[in-house]
């Protein structure tokens, strides 16, 4: 069961690159993420597009898996290439590791002395 997430988010396509950005997301980007999943770097993926809200995050991909495998993925040449491509196509691009569900519960249990 996944205890960690890798958040890959962006604001909006760079001006003049809208077509390239969405074409990449739905094509090569999606294929690359599917390949990473088949290689066992994560268990499942959620693609999310937010409705207009005036904020700076408008789309994201959440990868669910184990912390060590997600960290390993971030250090691969292929992920760095994917990341650079997304950074060139989208403003506000970022990658952030995090915890979910059981992983968050375990982290809180390790730090319960701080919660007094």
TAKA-V867934 format. One line per field, one symbol per residue. burial: I if it has 16 or more other ideal C-beta (glycine too) atoms within 10 Angstrom, else O. A space follows every 50 residues. Layout:
burial: ???
//
This chain:
burial: OIIIIIOIIIOOIIOOIOOOIOOIIOOOIOOIIOOIIOOOIIOOIOOOOO OOOOOOOIIIIIIIIIIOIIOOIOOOOOIOOIOOIIOOIIOOIIIOOOIO OOIOOOOOOOOOOOOO
//
